[in-house]
């Protein structure tokens, strides 16, 4: 008997970042070193970094976050460092 693929997914508190009630799904397991994502939000990078600590501990990767304005949108960019 095969097990459904969704049983191997990480918990929602790892898969999703909650920013002011909005959940953002980021496929962490598919991010290579040096890749990044941009999220349109008014949240401060310190707020995001606290949530990234869970992800870093779960996957054993270093993540960095910084507030940015890109293509006219304010948001946060998250990079996978290692």
Secondary structure, 3 states (H helix, E strand, C coil): CCCCHHHHCCCHHHHEEEECCEEEECCHHHCCCCCEEEEECCCCHHHHHHHHHHHHHHHCCCEEEEEEEECCEEEEEEEECC
